[in-house]
Amino acid sequence: MTLLQHHAFNPWMDFERILGAAGDEGRWAPDFDIAVTDSAYVLAGDLPGLNQKDIEIRIEDGRLTVRAERKGADRREDASWHRLERPSGKFERSFRLPEDVNDAEVKARYENGVLQLTLPREEPADTSRLIPVS
């Protein structure tokens, strides 16, 4: 299984993800759209052919990780396949989270093959203080 770390909140593109790395034939990594509102970050990823119970979402050490496995379609043994365009297998996508995400309130919804994650934003705590001079 290949771990793809995508810096989704960074404006620079992740060229290895787009072009692929050597030896990554057959790798499946679903695409995610990311929207930013005043109150939340919203990620939407296409995960067709999965059951809700097959998707694992974890937040750890400032990263949001989505894992799942899509089984390959039943393929006829008596056929000679010329093209297989529907990838299958395990995937793991990891996103570094901005500091203003309230990770205790993250919500996930999976409907019609689309996983939607809502990551509420919170005002960063003011850690500034006045240091008296003596």
A tleap script that builds the chain and sets N, CA, C and O, in Angstrom:
source leaprc.protein.ff14SB
mol = sequence {
  NMET THR LEU LEU GLN HIE HIE ALA PHE ASN
  PRO TRP MET ASP PHE GLU ARG ILE LEU GLY
  ALA ALA GLY ASP GLU GLY ARG TRP ALA PRO
  ASP PHE ASP ILE ALA VAL THR ASP SER ALA
  TYR VAL LEU ALA GLY ASP LEU PRO GLY LEU
  ASN GLN LYS ASP ILE GLU ILE ARG ILE GLU
  ASP GLY ARG LEU THR VAL ARG ALA GLU ARG
  LYS GLY ALA ASP ARG ARG GLU ASP ALA SER
  TRP HIE ARG LEU GLU ARG PRO SER GLY LYS
  PHE GLU ARG SER PHE ARG LEU PRO GLU ASP
  VAL ASN ASP ALA GLU VAL LYS ALA ARG TYR
  GLU ASN GLY VAL LEU GLN LEU THR LEU PRO
  ARG GLU GLU PRO ALA ASP THR SER ARG LEU
  ILE PRO VAL CSER
}
set mol.1.N position { 0.851 -1.164 0.000 }
set mol.1.CA position { 0.000 0.000 0.000 }
set mol.1.C position { 0.900 1.232 0.000 }
set mol.1.O position { 1.902 1.279 0.713 }
set mol.2.N position { 0.540 2.212 -0.793 }
set mol.2.CA position { 1.314 3.431 -0.918 }
set mol.2.C position { 0.636 4.548 -0.140 }
set mol.2.O position { -0.564 4.778 -0.294 }
set mol.3.N position { 1.395 5.236 0.689 }
set mol.3.CA position { 0.876 6.387 1.409 }
set mol.3.C position { 1.160 7.620 0.582 }
set mol.3.O position { 2.314 7.932 0.287 }
set mol.4.N position { 0.097 8.321 0.208 }
set mol.4.CA position { 0.245 9.555 -0.555 }
set mol.4.C position { 0.026 10.716 0.382 }
set mol.4.O position { -1.048 10.844 0.970 }
set mol.5.N position { 1.011 11.554 0.530 }
set mol.5.CA position { 0.854 12.738 1.349 }
set mol.5.C position { 0.667 13.916 0.416 }
set mol.5.O position { 1.555 14.260 -0.365 }
set mol.6.N position { -0.480 14.516 0.509 }
set mol.6.CA position { -0.832 15.608 -0.382 }
set mol.6.C position { -1.037 16.846 0.465 }
set mol.6.O position { -1.843 16.835 1.396 }
set mol.7.N position { -0.334 17.893 0.160 }
set mol.7.CA position { -0.450 19.125 0.911 }
set mol.7.C position { -1.565 19.962 0.293 }
set mol.7.O position { -1.313 20.916 -0.443 }
set mol.8.N position { -2.793 19.586 0.606 }
set mol.8.CA position { -3.958 20.156 -0.045 }
set mol.8.C position { -4.161 21.625 0.224 }
set mol.8.O position { -4.772 22.325 -0.583 }
set mol.9.N position { -3.666 22.100 1.332 }
set mol.9.CA position { -3.900 23.485 1.676 }
set mol.9.C position { -2.727 24.364 1.244 }
set mol.9.O position { -2.694 25.557 1.544 }
set mol.10.N position { -1.784 23.776 0.550 }
set mol.10.CA position { -0.638 24.487 0.000 }
set mol.10.C position { -0.951 24.778 -1.466 }
set mol.10.O position { -1.370 23.870 -2.183 }
set mol.11.N position { -0.764 26.003 -1.931 }
set mol.11.CA position { -1.126 26.310 -3.317 }
set mol.11.C position { -0.233 25.639 -4.362 }
set mol.11.O position { -0.599 25.613 -5.537 }
set mol.12.N position { 0.924 25.096 -3.975 }
set mol.12.CA position { 1.798 24.436 -4.952 }
set mol.12.C position { 1.268 23.059 -5.276 }
set mol.12.O position { 0.755 22.369 -4.395 }
set mol.13.N position { 1.381 22.651 -6.514 }
set mol.13.CA position { 0.864 21.362 -6.947 }
set mol.13.C position { 1.805 20.245 -6.514 }
set mol.13.O position { 3.009 20.457 -6.371 }
set mol.14.N position { 1.253 19.069 -6.309 }
set mol.14.CA position { 2.017 17.895 -5.930 }
set mol.14.C position { 2.271 17.095 -7.211 }
set mol.14.O position { 1.439 16.285 -7.617 }
set mol.15.N position { 3.423 17.327 -7.841 }
set mol.15.CA position { 3.689 16.762 -9.157 }
set mol.15.C position { 3.809 15.244 -9.147 }
set mol.15.O position { 3.426 14.600 -10.123 }
set mol.16.N position { 4.326 14.654 -8.079 }
set mol.16.CA position { 4.428 13.194 -8.045 }
set mol.16.C position { 3.042 12.563 -8.085 }
set mol.16.O position { 2.845 11.527 -8.720 }
set mol.17.N position { 2.081 13.189 -7.406 }
set mol.17.CA position { 0.719 12.647 -7.422 }
set mol.17.C position { 0.111 12.740 -8.820 }
set mol.17.O position { -0.599 11.832 -9.252 }
set mol.18.N position { 0.391 13.840 -9.529 }
set mol.18.CA position { -0.173 14.032 -10.858 }
set mol.18.C position { 0.509 13.121 -11.876 }
set mol.18.O position { -0.157 12.457 -12.670 }
set mol.19.N position { 1.830 13.095 -11.847 }
set mol.19.CA position { 2.581 12.346 -12.845 }
set mol.19.C position { 2.825 10.899 -12.461 }
set mol.19.O position { 3.089 10.059 -13.322 }
set mol.20.N position { 2.739 10.606 -11.177 }
set mol.20.CA position { 2.999 9.254 -10.708 }
set mol.20.C position { 4.479 9.030 -10.472 }
set mol.20.O position { 5.334 9.610 -11.141 }
set mol.21.N position { 4.755 8.178 -9.509 }
set mol.21.CA position { 6.146 7.850 -9.205 }
set mol.21.C position { 6.489 6.524 -9.864 }
set mol.21.O position { 5.602 5.737 -10.196 }
set mol.22.N position { 7.758 6.286 -10.047 }
set mol.22.CA position { 8.203 5.040 -10.686 }
set mol.22.C position { 7.695 3.847 -9.890 }
set mol.22.O position { 7.748 3.850 -8.660 }
set mol.23.N position { 7.208 2.840 -10.579 }
set mol.23.CA position { 6.739 1.623 -9.934 }
set mol.23.C position { 5.361 1.718 -9.329 }
set mol.23.O position { 4.977 0.838 -8.558 }
set mol.24.N position { 4.601 2.743 -9.642 }
set mol.24.CA position { 3.279 2.921 -9.051 }
set mol.24.C position { 2.149 2.475 -9.972 }
set mol.24.O position { 1.045 3.012 -9.887 }
set mol.25.N position { 2.393 1.527 -10.831 }
set mol.25.CA position { 1.352 1.070 -11.744 }
set mol.25.C position { 0.200 0.480 -10.944 }
set mol.25.O position { 0.413 -0.256 -9.980 }
set mol.26.N position { -1.016 0.807 -11.350 }
set mol.26.CA position { -2.198 0.259 -10.712 }
set mol.26.C position { -2.547 0.909 -9.390 }
set mol.26.O position { -3.450 0.435 -8.701 }
set mol.27.N position { -1.880 1.952 -9.021 }
set mol.27.CA position { -2.163 2.640 -7.770 }
set mol.27.C position { -3.499 3.362 -7.897 }
set mol.27.O position { -3.798 3.966 -8.927 }
set mol.28.N position { -4.280 3.290 -6.855 }
set mol.28.CA position { -5.560 3.986 -6.840 }
set mol.28.C position { -5.530 5.022 -5.737 }
set mol.28.O position { -5.312 4.685 -4.573 }
set mol.29.N position { -5.742 6.260 -6.082 }
set mol.29.CA position { -5.801 7.339 -5.113 }
set mol.29.C position { -6.891 8.302 -5.553 }
set mol.29.O position { -6.692 9.076 -6.489 }
set mol.30.N position { -8.033 8.263 -4.893 }
set mol.30.CA position { -9.140 9.124 -5.312 }
set mol.30.C position { -8.805 10.603 -5.166 }
set mol.30.O position { -8.031 11.007 -4.298 }
set mol.31.N position { -9.407 11.388 -6.036 }
set mol.31.CA position { -9.239 12.836 -6.010 }
set mol.31.C position { -10.182 13.450 -4.985 }
set mol.31.O position { -11.275 12.937 -4.748 }
set mol.32.N position { -9.751 14.551 -4.381 }
set mol.32.CA position { -10.569 15.282 -3.424 }
set mol.32.C position { -10.648 16.736 -3.846 }
set mol.32.O position { -9.642 17.329 -4.235 }
set mol.33.N position { -11.846 17.315 -3.770 }
set mol.33.CA position { -12.033 18.753 -3.933 }
set mol.33.C position { -12.002 19.353 -2.533 }
set mol.33.O position { -12.461 18.733 -1.574 }
set mol.34.N position { -11.460 20.560 -2.419 }
set mol.34.CA position { -11.374 21.214 -1.119 }
set mol.34.C position { -11.924 22.628 -1.239 }
set mol.34.O position { -11.489 23.416 -2.078 }
set mol.35.N position { -12.882 22.926 -0.387 }
set mol.35.CA position { -13.470 24.269 -0.339 }
set mol.35.C position { -13.180 24.861 1.036 }
set mol.35.O position { -13.102 24.146 2.035 }
set mol.36.N position { -13.024 26.170 1.064 }
set mol.36.CA position { -12.789 26.879 2.321 }
set mol.36.C position { -13.882 27.920 2.485 }
set mol.36.O position { -14.093 28.761 1.612 }
set mol.37.N position { -14.575 27.853 3.618 }
set mol.37.CA position { -15.576 28.854 3.951 }
set mol.37.C position { -15.105 29.578 5.205 }
set mol.37.O position { -14.056 29.249 5.760 }
set mol.38.N position { -15.871 30.554 5.645 }
set mol.38.CA position { -15.513 31.263 6.871 }
set mol.38.C position { -15.546 30.338 8.087 }
set mol.38.O position { -14.822 30.556 9.058 }
set mol.39.N position { -16.390 29.304 8.031 }
set mol.39.CA position { -16.577 28.456 9.207 }
set mol.39.C position { -15.977 27.054 9.100 }
set mol.39.O position { -15.881 26.358 10.111 }
set mol.40.N position { -15.564 26.615 7.886 }
set mol.40.CA position { -15.089 25.232 7.761 }
set mol.40.C position { -14.275 25.020 6.491 }
set mol.40.O position { -14.332 25.800 5.540 }
set mol.41.N position { -13.511 23.922 6.519 }
set mol.41.CA position { -12.905 23.366 5.314 }
set mol.41.C position { -13.789 22.189 4.941 }
set mol.41.O position { -14.184 21.413 5.812 }
set mol.42.N position { -14.104 22.044 3.660 }
set mol.42.CA position { -14.961 20.951 3.213 }
set mol.42.C position { -14.214 20.178 2.136 }
set mol.42.O position { -13.839 20.735 1.104 }
set mol.43.N position { -14.002 18.889 2.386 }
set mol.43.CA position { -13.335 18.014 1.429 }
set mol.43.C position { -14.369 17.054 0.865 }
set mol.43.O position { -15.172 16.500 1.615 }
set mol.44.N position { -14.359 16.852 -0.440 }
set mol.44.CA position { -15.272 15.913 -1.085 }
set mol.44.C position { -14.452 15.023 -1.998 }
set mol.44.O position { -13.747 15.508 -2.883 }
set mol.45.N position { -14.546 13.712 -1.782 }
set mol.45.CA position { -13.777 12.767 -2.575 }
set mol.45.C position { -14.668 11.718 -3.206 }
set mol.45.O position { -15.612 11.232 -2.583 }
set mol.46.N position { -14.363 11.367 -4.454 }
set mol.46.CA position { -15.118 10.333 -5.151 }
set mol.46.C position { -14.585 8.962 -4.755 }
set mol.46.O position { -13.430 8.631 -5.022 }
set mol.47.N position { -15.441 8.169 -4.114 }
set mol.47.CA position { -15.088 6.818 -3.682 }
set mol.47.C position { -16.158 5.834 -4.146 }
set mol.47.O position { -16.785 5.172 -3.317 }
set mol.48.N position { -16.377 5.727 -5.454 }
set mol.48.CA position { -17.444 4.845 -5.928 }
set mol.48.C position { -17.130 3.379 -5.643 }
set mol.48.O position { -15.972 2.963 -5.626 }
set mol.49.N position { -18.182 2.620 -5.423 }
set mol.49.CA position { -18.035 1.182 -5.259 }
set mol.49.C position { -17.631 0.744 -3.864 }
set mol.49.O position { -17.294 -0.423 -3.661 }
set mol.50.N position { -17.657 1.648 -2.903 }
set mol.50.CA position { -17.308 1.286 -1.532 }
set mol.50.C position { -18.547 1.256 -0.661 }
set mol.50.O position { -19.555 1.894 -0.963 }
set mol.51.N position { -18.456 0.511 0.415 }
set mol.51.CA position { -19.475 0.558 1.450 }
set mol.51.C position { -18.990 1.485 2.539 }
set mol.51.O position { -17.786 1.621 2.760 }
set mol.52.N position { -19.908 2.114 3.209 }
set mol.52.CA position { -19.584 3.066 4.263 }
set mol.52.C position { -18.665 2.436 5.305 }
set mol.52.O position { -17.752 3.097 5.801 }
set mol.53.N position { -18.892 1.176 5.643 }
set mol.53.CA position { -18.100 0.509 6.674 }
set mol.53.C position { -16.669 0.211 6.229 }
set mol.53.O position { -15.825 -0.119 7.062 }
set mol.54.N position { -16.386 0.320 4.936 }
set mol.54.CA position { -15.042 0.043 4.417 }
set mol.54.C position { -14.115 1.263 4.472 }
set mol.54.O position { -12.932 1.152 4.152 }
set mol.55.N position { -14.636 2.410 4.870 }
set mol.55.CA position { -13.859 3.656 4.867 }
set mol.55.C position { -13.395 3.957 6.295 }
set mol.55.O position { -14.188 3.970 7.237 }
set mol.56.N position { -12.098 4.194 6.425 }
set mol.56.CA position { -11.542 4.572 7.731 }
set mol.56.C position { -10.985 5.981 7.629 }
set mol.56.O position { -10.213 6.294 6.723 }
set mol.57.N position { -11.386 6.827 8.571 }
set mol.57.CA position { -10.921 8.215 8.610 }
set mol.57.C position { -10.300 8.446 9.983 }
set mol.57.O position { -10.898 8.138 11.015 }
set mol.58.N position { -9.088 8.994 9.971 }
set mol.58.CA position { -8.366 9.183 11.231 }
set mol.58.C position { -7.676 10.544 11.220 }
set mol.58.O position { -7.162 10.987 10.193 }
set mol.59.N position { -7.676 11.198 12.384 }
set mol.59.CA position { -6.898 12.420 12.573 }
set mol.59.C position { -5.852 12.117 13.625 }
set mol.59.O position { -6.157 11.669 14.730 }
set mol.60.N position { -4.602 12.375 13.247 }
set mol.60.CA position { -3.498 12.085 14.155 }
set mol.60.C position { -2.312 12.969 13.799 }
set mol.60.O position { -1.943 13.082 12.630 }
set mol.61.N position { -1.725 13.586 14.797 }
set mol.61.CA position { -0.539 14.425 14.617 }
set mol.61.C position { -0.720 15.489 13.530 }
set mol.61.O position { 0.180 15.719 12.722 }
set mol.62.N position { -1.884 16.131 13.517 }
set mol.62.CA position { -2.125 17.211 12.565 }
set mol.62.C position { -2.376 16.764 11.139 }
set mol.62.O position { -2.282 17.569 10.212 }
set mol.63.N position { -2.693 15.497 10.949 }
set mol.63.CA position { -2.986 14.957 9.610 }
set mol.63.C position { -4.333 14.251 9.611 }
set mol.63.O position { -4.698 13.554 10.557 }
set mol.64.N position { -5.050 14.452 8.529 }
set mol.64.CA position { -6.293 13.731 8.281 }
set mol.64.C position { -5.954 12.634 7.285 }
set mol.64.O position { -5.411 12.915 6.217 }
set mol.65.N position { -6.268 11.385 7.620 }
set mol.65.CA position { -5.958 10.263 6.742 }
set mol.65.C position { -7.237 9.516 6.406 }
set mol.65.O position { -8.032 9.198 7.290 }
set mol.66.N position { -7.430 9.238 5.128 }
set mol.66.CA position { -8.570 8.459 4.641 }
set mol.66.C position { -8.004 7.175 4.044 }
set mol.66.O position { -7.122 7.218 3.186 }
set mol.67.N position { -8.516 6.029 4.504 }
set mol.67.CA position { -8.075 4.723 4.012 }
set mol.67.C position { -9.295 3.917 3.583 }
set mol.67.O position { -10.373 4.045 4.164 }
set mol.68.N position { -9.115 3.103 2.580 }
set mol.68.CA position { -10.172 2.182 2.159 }
set mol.68.C position { -9.578 1.183 1.175 }
set mol.68.O position { -8.426 1.299 0.757 }
set mol.69.N position { -10.384 0.217 0.826 }
set mol.69.CA position { -9.989 -0.746 -0.203 }
set mol.69.C position { -11.197 -0.997 -1.089 }
set mol.69.O position { -12.293 -1.293 -0.612 }
set mol.70.N position { -10.971 -0.873 -2.384 }
set mol.70.CA position { -12.029 -1.173 -3.353 }
set mol.70.C position { -11.664 -2.476 -4.026 }
set mol.70.O position { -10.602 -2.613 -4.633 }
set mol.71.N position { -12.557 -3.415 -3.907 }
set mol.71.CA position { -12.346 -4.727 -4.511 }
set mol.71.C position { -12.539 -4.612 -6.022 }
set mol.71.O position { -13.381 -3.843 -6.487 }
set mol.72.N position { -11.779 -5.358 -6.767 }
set mol.72.CA position { -11.934 -5.388 -8.220 }
set mol.72.C position { -13.243 -6.061 -8.599 }
set mol.72.O position { -13.739 -6.929 -7.881 }
set mol.73.N position { -13.785 -5.657 -9.714 }
set mol.73.CA position { -15.029 -6.265 -10.198 }
set mol.73.C position { -14.775 -7.724 -10.547 }
set mol.73.O position { -13.665 -8.104 -10.918 }
set mol.74.N position { -15.816 -8.530 -10.424 }
set mol.74.CA position { -15.674 -9.927 -10.840 }
set mol.74.C position { -15.362 -9.950 -12.326 }
set mol.74.O position { -16.137 -9.449 -13.140 }
set mol.75.N position { -14.248 -10.522 -12.668 }
set mol.75.CA position { -13.824 -10.552 -14.064 }
set mol.75.C position { -13.898 -11.978 -14.573 }
set mol.75.O position { -13.479 -12.922 -13.903 }
set mol.76.N position { -14.429 -12.108 -15.743 }
set mol.76.CA position { -14.582 -13.432 -16.351 }
set mol.76.C position { -13.222 -14.035 -16.634 }
set mol.76.O position { -12.345 -13.396 -17.216 }
set mol.77.N position { -13.066 -15.267 -16.216 }
set mol.77.CA position { -11.799 -15.974 -16.443 }
set mol.77.C position { -11.652 -16.419 -17.898 }
set mol.77.O position { -10.536 -16.628 -18.374 }
set mol.78.N position { -12.775 -16.565 -18.604 }
set mol.78.CA position { -12.699 -17.052 -19.984 }
set mol.78.C position { -12.550 -15.907 -20.991 }
set mol.78.O position { -12.654 -16.126 -22.198 }
set mol.79.N position { -12.306 -14.694 -20.501 }
set mol.79.CA position { -12.181 -13.536 -21.390 }
set mol.79.C position { -10.732 -13.060 -21.417 }
set mol.79.O position { -9.979 -13.236 -20.459 }
set mol.80.N position { -10.374 -12.463 -22.523 }
set mol.80.CA position { -9.072 -11.821 -22.645 }
set mol.80.C position { -9.311 -10.321 -22.498 }
set mol.80.O position { -9.936 -9.699 -23.357 }
set mol.81.N position { -8.814 -9.748 -21.412 }
set mol.81.CA position { -9.078 -8.348 -21.125 }
set mol.81.C position { -8.113 -7.464 -21.899 }
set mol.81.O position { -6.901 -7.675 -21.871 }
set mol.82.N position { -8.664 -6.471 -22.589 }
set mol.82.CA position { -7.857 -5.539 -23.375 }
set mol.82.C position { -7.616 -4.236 -22.636 }
set mol.82.O position { -6.617 -3.558 -22.877 }
set mol.83.N position { -8.513 -3.885 -21.748 }
set mol.83.CA position { -8.366 -2.628 -21.018 }
set mol.83.C position { -9.075 -2.757 -19.676 }
set mol.83.O position { -10.210 -3.227 -19.604 }
set mol.84.N position { -8.398 -2.337 -18.619 }
set mol.84.CA position { -8.975 -2.280 -17.283 }
set mol.84.C position { -8.782 -0.849 -16.789 }
set mol.84.O position { -7.682 -0.465 -16.392 }
set mol.85.N position { -9.848 -0.071 -16.816 }
set mol.85.CA position { -9.758 1.340 -16.464 }
set mol.85.C position { -10.303 1.655 -15.084 }
set mol.85.O position { -10.138 2.776 -14.602 }
set mol.86.N position { -10.940 0.705 -14.442 }
set mol.86.CA position { -11.496 0.958 -13.121 }
set mol.86.C position { -10.539 0.389 -12.079 }
set mol.86.O position { -10.531 -0.817 -11.830 }
set mol.87.N position { -9.739 1.251 -11.477 }
set mol.87.CA position { -8.731 0.766 -10.541 }
set mol.87.C position { -9.353 0.196 -9.276 }
set mol.87.O position { -10.467 0.550 -8.888 }
set mol.88.N position { -8.607 -0.686 -8.652 }
set mol.88.CA position { -9.049 -1.277 -7.398 }
set mol.88.C position { -7.836 -1.432 -6.489 }
set mol.88.O position { -6.698 -1.201 -6.899 }
set mol.89.N position { -8.097 -1.818 -5.280 }
set mol.89.CA position { -7.032 -2.028 -4.319 }
set mol.89.C position { -7.147 -1.070 -3.149 }
set mol.89.O position { -8.111 -0.316 -3.021 }
set mol.90.N position { -6.125 -1.126 -2.294 }
set mol.90.CA position { -6.091 -0.278 -1.107 }
set mol.90.C position { -5.533 1.093 -1.467 }
set mol.90.O position { -4.713 1.230 -2.375 }
set mol.91.N position { -5.990 2.094 -0.746 }
set mol.91.CA position { -5.398 3.410 -0.881 }
set mol.91.C position { -5.351 4.053 0.491 }
set mol.91.O position { -6.061 3.654 1.413 }
set mol.92.N position { -4.506 5.046 0.600 }
set mol.92.CA position { -4.407 5.864 1.798 }
set mol.92.C position { -4.027 7.261 1.361 }
set mol.92.O position { -2.979 7.465 0.749 }
set mol.93.N position { -4.883 8.228 1.675 }
set mol.93.CA position { -4.602 9.645 1.365 }
set mol.93.C position { -4.455 10.373 2.687 }
set mol.93.O position { -5.238 10.169 3.615 }
set mol.94.N position { -3.451 11.217 2.761 }
set mol.94.CA position { -3.179 11.960 3.977 }
set mol.94.C position { -3.075 13.439 3.642 }
set mol.94.O position { -2.413 13.823 2.678 }
set mol.95.N position { -3.737 14.270 4.451 }
set mol.95.CA position { -3.738 15.713 4.260 }
set mol.95.C position { -3.230 16.384 5.538 }
set mol.95.O position { -3.710 16.085 6.631 }
set mol.96.N position { -2.277 17.272 5.402 }
set mol.96.CA position { -1.820 18.056 6.551 }
set mol.96.C position { -2.891 19.108 6.841 }
set mol.96.O position { -3.336 19.814 5.935 }
set mol.97.N position { -3.299 19.208 8.095 }
set mol.97.CA position { -4.381 20.118 8.453 }
set mol.97.C position { -3.860 21.482 8.882 }
set mol.97.O position { -2.814 21.578 9.525 }
set mol.98.N position { -4.589 22.537 8.527 }
set mol.98.CA position { -4.249 23.872 9.032 }
set mol.98.C position { -4.452 23.903 10.552 }
set mol.98.O position { -5.197 23.094 11.105 }
set mol.99.N position { -3.790 24.832 11.205 }
set mol.99.CA position { -3.857 24.905 12.659 }
set mol.99.C position { -5.223 25.319 13.197 }
set mol.99.O position { -5.518 25.080 14.368 }
set mol.100.N position { -6.061 25.936 12.364 }
set mol.100.CA position { -7.353 26.412 12.872 }
set mol.100.C position { -8.484 25.389 12.759 }
set mol.100.O position { -9.649 25.748 12.929 }
set mol.101.N position { -8.167 24.123 12.477 }
set mol.101.CA position { -9.198 23.090 12.404 }
set mol.101.C position { -9.552 22.616 13.813 }
set mol.101.O position { -8.673 22.315 14.621 }
set mol.102.N position { -10.843 22.558 14.090 }
set mol.102.CA position { -11.340 22.004 15.351 }
set mol.102.C position { -11.532 20.505 15.121 }
set mol.102.O position { -12.612 20.071 14.720 }
set mol.103.N position { -10.493 19.719 15.372 }
set mol.103.CA position { -10.540 18.301 15.007 }
set mol.103.C position { -11.507 17.476 15.858 }
set mol.103.O position { -11.820 16.343 15.494 }
set mol.104.N position { -11.983 18.013 16.973 }
set mol.104.CA position { -12.965 17.302 17.786 }
set mol.104.C position { -14.358 17.352 17.167 }
set mol.104.O position { -15.231 16.580 17.564 }
set mol.105.N position { -14.585 18.240 16.208 }
set mol.105.CA position { -15.914 18.428 15.622 }
set mol.105.C position { -15.993 18.030 14.146 }
set mol.105.O position { -16.945 18.414 13.466 }
set mol.106.N position { -15.033 17.283 13.638 }
set mol.106.CA position { -15.031 16.873 12.231 }
set mol.106.C position { -16.197 15.927 11.969 }
set mol.106.O position { -16.466 15.026 12.763 }
set mol.107.N position { -16.877 16.136 10.866 }
set mol.107.CA position { -18.018 15.293 10.474 }
set mol.107.C position { -17.734 14.655 9.117 }
set mol.107.O position { -17.127 15.274 8.244 }
set mol.108.N position { -18.181 13.405 8.950 }
set mol.108.CA position { -18.016 12.693 7.689 }
set mol.108.C position { -19.368 12.154 7.239 }
set mol.108.O position { -20.162 11.662 8.041 }
set mol.109.N position { -19.609 12.262 5.921 }
set mol.109.CA position { -20.855 11.747 5.337 }
set mol.109.C position { -20.497 11.065 4.021 }
set mol.109.O position { -19.732 11.609 3.225 }
set mol.110.N position { -21.048 9.882 3.792 }
set mol.110.CA position { -20.799 9.144 2.557 }
set mol.110.C position { -22.140 8.847 1.902 }
set mol.110.O position { -22.985 8.145 2.457 }
set mol.111.N position { -22.314 9.403 0.698 }
set mol.111.CA position { -23.588 9.242 0.000 }
set mol.111.C position { -23.337 9.221 -1.501 }
set mol.111.O position { -22.606 10.060 -2.026 }
set mol.112.N position { -23.948 8.254 -2.193 }
set mol.112.CA position { -23.845 8.135 -3.653 }
set mol.112.C position { -22.398 8.109 -4.143 }
set mol.112.O position { -22.078 8.683 -5.184 }
set mol.113.N position { -21.521 7.435 -3.384 }
set mol.113.CA position { -20.134 7.292 -3.808 }
set mol.113.C position { -19.242 8.485 -3.534 }
set mol.113.O position { -18.091 8.509 -3.969 }
set mol.114.N position { -19.761 9.488 -2.811 }
set mol.114.CA position { -18.974 10.682 -2.500 }
set mol.114.C position { -18.810 10.784 -0.988 }
set mol.114.O position { -19.786 10.761 -0.239 }
set mol.115.N position { -17.552 10.896 -0.554 }
set mol.115.CA position { -17.251 11.114 0.854 }
set mol.115.C position { -17.088 12.618 1.067 }
set mol.115.O position { -16.274 13.259 0.403 }
set mol.116.N position { -17.860 13.174 1.991 }
set mol.116.CA position { -17.741 14.598 2.304 }
set mol.116.C position { -17.309 14.742 3.759 }
set mol.116.O position { -17.945 14.220 4.674 }
set mol.117.N position { -16.217 15.461 3.943 }
set mol.117.CA position { -15.687 15.729 5.276 }
set mol.117.C position { -15.817 17.219 5.561 }
set mol.117.O position { -15.405 18.049 4.751 }
set mol.118.N position { -16.386 17.556 6.707 }
set mol.118.CA position { -16.508 18.948 7.118 }
set mol.118.C position { -15.622 19.143 8.336 }
set mol.118.O position { -15.822 18.513 9.374 }
set mol.119.N position { -14.643 20.021 8.197 }
set mol.119.CA position { -13.676 20.299 9.252 }
set mol.119.C position { -13.898 21.730 9.736 }
set mol.119.O position { -13.427 22.676 9.104 }
set mol.120.N position { -14.618 21.898 10.861 }
set mol.120.CA position { -14.922 23.241 11.345 }
set mol.120.C position { -13.646 24.010 11.695 }
set mol.120.O position { -12.669 23.457 12.197 }
set mol.121.N position { -13.705 25.297 11.408 }
set mol.121.CA position { -12.601 26.189 11.751 }
set mol.121.C position { -12.925 26.862 13.080 }
set mol.121.O position { -14.089 27.100 13.405 }
set mol.122.N position { -11.888 27.161 13.833 }
set mol.122.CA position { -12.065 27.895 15.078 }
set mol.122.C position { -11.044 29.011 15.144 }
set mol.122.O position { -9.981 28.947 14.528 }
set mol.123.N position { -11.386 30.022 15.895 }
set mol.123.CA position { -10.451 31.130 16.073 }
set mol.123.C position { -9.241 30.605 16.832 }
set mol.123.O position { -9.393 29.960 17.870 }
set mol.124.N position { -8.050 30.873 16.330 }
set mol.124.CA position { -6.870 30.438 17.069 }
set mol.124.C position { -6.811 31.129 18.421 }
set mol.124.O position { -7.139 32.309 18.549 }
set mol.125.N position { -6.389 30.377 19.422 }
set mol.125.CA position { -6.282 30.949 20.760 }
set mol.125.C position { -5.205 32.028 20.764 }
set mol.125.O position { -4.145 31.881 20.155 }
set mol.126.N position { -5.504 33.104 21.459 }
set mol.126.CA position { -4.534 34.188 21.560 }
set mol.126.C position { -3.524 33.811 22.639 }
set mol.126.O position { -3.841 33.843 23.828 }
set mol.127.N position { -2.339 33.464 22.235 }
set mol.127.CA position { -1.303 33.058 23.184 }
set mol.127.C position { -0.324 34.183 23.468 }
set mol.127.O position { 0.707 33.979 24.109 }
set mol.128.N position { -0.657 35.370 22.985 }
set mol.128.CA position { 0.232 36.507 23.245 }
set mol.128.C position { 0.030 36.991 24.676 }
set mol.128.O position { -1.049 36.854 25.252 }
set mol.129.N position { 1.075 37.547 25.220 }
set mol.129.CA position { 0.977 38.128 26.562 }
set mol.129.C position { 1.998 39.230 26.689 }
set mol.129.O position { 3.009 39.242 25.987 }
set mol.130.N position { 1.735 40.137 27.570 }
set mol.130.CA position { 2.622 41.253 27.821 }
set mol.130.C position { 3.658 40.843 28.850 }
set mol.130.O position { 3.314 40.336 29.917 }
set mol.131.N position { 4.911 41.060 28.535 }
set mol.131.CA position { 5.990 40.725 29.446 }
set mol.131.C position { 6.445 42.016 30.129 }
set mol.131.O position { 6.926 42.937 29.469 }
set mol.132.N position { 6.291 42.076 31.438 }
set mol.132.CA position { 6.710 43.300 32.133 }
set mol.132.C position { 8.237 43.412 32.151 }
set mol.132.O position { 8.949 42.413 32.249 }
set mol.133.N position { 8.705 44.617 32.058 }
set mol.133.CA position { 10.134 44.887 32.119 }
set mol.133.C position { 10.441 45.389 33.525 }
set mol.133.O position { 9.807 46.326 34.009 }
set mol.134.N position { 11.405 44.766 34.169 }
set mol.134.CA position { 11.748 45.211 35.537 }
set mol.134.C position { 13.127 45.845 35.587 }
set mol.134.O position { 13.572 46.272 36.652 }
savepdb mol mol.pdb
quit
